[in-house]
C-alpha cells in the first residue's frame, strides 16, 4: 500500500511541476493537557506541514516533534506487623502518598496524504487518502507502532454564517499478528459559526469502532475557538470530554495552539 501511495504522489507531483501550482510550509505548535483521575499528561507538539496544491488536488505531510510529561499519583496503606507477621491492631495504619513523573521527547509518527476537493457554491466535498508511518518510538509513548492507511470522505454545507460538516472514514492497521489492535471506522459531525472575519466558534462530536480488543467507548465531544489573528498567524483553543468515564480515558482535556502560514 505504501508503494501505491508513493507512486500516486509521484505521478501527481510530476504533473504539478508542469502546471501552475501553489506550495507552502506551515509550522504548527500545540500544548495539550489531559486530566485523569490519578494524574495528568502534558503534551507539547511542534510540526512541519509542507503542502502542494494544484487545481482540486492537494498533497500534504505532517512531520511532528513531541514532548510528553506524564504525572501519576498513588497511595498505599501500610499496616504495622509483629515479628510473626500479624497486624498490630492498636497501631493505626499509615497512608503513604507518592507521585511519579515520566518525561519523553522525540520524533513521533509522520504522515503523508493526498486529497481531492469538489463542490458547488456552499456545498463542498473532500476525498482523502492518508498514510501514517511508525517513525516514532512506541516504547517511549512517541507513536502507535503501526503503519496506518486511512480513506475518508467529508462534506460541509455553509448556511449564512453557520457551517454544517460531517466526515466518515476507515483505517487499516499494518501491525503484528499478536497485537490486539484492529482496523476501525470513524465518523464525526459538527457545526461552526463564523462570528466575524477572524473568529470561528465550533462544536464537534466524534466516534469510532473499537481500535483494540475490549476498548472503552470512543465517543468524544469538543468545543473550539479559532482566531485568525493576522494573515499568516492562526490561534486556537479547545476543550473536550469523552462521553464515557473510563480509567484509561482522560476525564477532560484542554488544548491551545498556533499555526504559522508561510
Buried (B, 14 or more C-beta within 10 A) or exposed (E): EEEEBEEEBEEBBEEBEEEEBEEEEBEBBBBBBBEBEEBBBBBBBEBBBBBBBBEEBBBBBBBBBBBBBBBBEEEEEEEEEEEEEEEEEEEEEEEEEEEEEEEBEBBBBBBBBBBBBEBEEEEBEBBBBBBBBBBBBEEBBBBBBBBBBBEBEBBBBBEEEEBBBBBBBBBBBBBEEEEEBBBBEBBBBBBBEBEEEEEBEBEBBBBBBBBEEEBBBBEBBBBBBBBBEEEEEBBBEBEBBBEEEEEEBBEEBBBBBBBEBE
